[in-house]
Amino acid sequence: MAEPVSSTATTASLLAVALLTLFPGMDPDVVLGAFAGASVFVISATDLPLFKRFTFFILSFTAGLLAARMVAGIIDTALPAEIEVAESVGAMAASALAIKLLLWLIQLAEDPAKAVRDIKKGGS
């Protein structure tokens, strides 16, 4: 049986995303891509408490909206010329990876000497 809080939060999130797509200047594809990427991150982060997951969802969603064009461009340069990457794909990738990258950088900043040793060893 589903938790009532999670189903209520899911319904509210979907309603918010649907309303965001109605604003002028907001690309609906990018909004849905950012939502999908943030959802992937939150679903995979089962070890975090609910409040942190909700906070990370909001941050991840926002990062996906803001970095969609940049990440799509980065992915586009890595692929052959005949493949075009949509901004919605960039939004999904950015929102799915933003918090993971940020947490990794925070972990590196906690012990910079260890990070330098790991880099010199080859990351093993």
Rosetta blueprint (number, residue, H / E / L):
1 M L
2 A L
3 E L
4 P H
5 V H
6 S H
7 S H
8 T H
9 A H
10 T H
11 T H
12 A H
13 S H
14 L H
15 L H
16 A H
17 V H
18 A H
19 L H
20 L H
21 T L
22 L L
23 F L
24 P L
25 G L
26 M L
27 D L
28 P H
29 D H
30 V H
31 V H
32 L H
33 G H
34 A H
35 F H
36 A H
37 G H
38 A H
39 S H
40 V H
41 F H
42 V H
43 I H
44 S H
45 A L
46 T L
47 D L
48 L L
49 P L
50 L H
51 F H
52 K H
53 R H
54 F H
55 T H
56 F H
57 F H
58 I H
59 L H
60 S H
61 F H
62 T H
63 A H
64 G H
65 L H
66 L H
67 A H
68 A H
69 R H
70 M H
71 V H
72 A H
73 G H
74 I H
75 I H
76 D H
77 T H
78 A H
79 L L
80 P L
81 A L
82 E L
83 I L
84 E L
85 V L
86 A L
87 E H
88 S H
89 V H
90 G H
91 A H
92 M H
93 A H
94 A H
95 S H
96 A H
97 L H
98 A H
99 I H
100 K H
101 L H
102 L H
103 L H
104 W H
105 L H
106 I H
107 Q H
108 L H
109 A H
110 E H
111 D L
112 P H
113 A H
114 K H
115 A H
116 V H
117 R H
118 D H
119 I H
120 K H
121 K H
122 G L
123 G L
124 S L
